Amino acid sequence: MTLASAFVAAVFLSVSGAKPHHAGPKPDTYSERWLCDLWAGAQCHMTSCEKDARDRCMASSKQCNNTSKTTEVPKERAQKMSACARAILQGQCGAAKPAECEGLL
């Protein structure tokens, strides 16, 4: 299993339930880090069939290093981004942009 596919599998498992497990400031909120990790996993999945998939995945993941595990993301933004990321993770690499991602990608 490649690093990219392991990362995507871990992210998918963490988001496949009804409610995300994350370290937000209070229940039913999304932290910057949780959302960033979810988004990075989706980006890794979306480009996993590309020649430079590993580099792209590492770049996406690296962006999350300086994000906060406690700072809350506005609920509307978090819900839109997480819906898009989940739709990407359910699709195939190289697939068309899901409707849930309109205005984000």
Summary of the structure (lengths in Angstrom):
residues: 105
radius of gyration: 13.1
end to end distance: 27.4
largest distance: 40.5
contacts: 305
relative contact order: 0.19
helix: 54%
strand: 4%
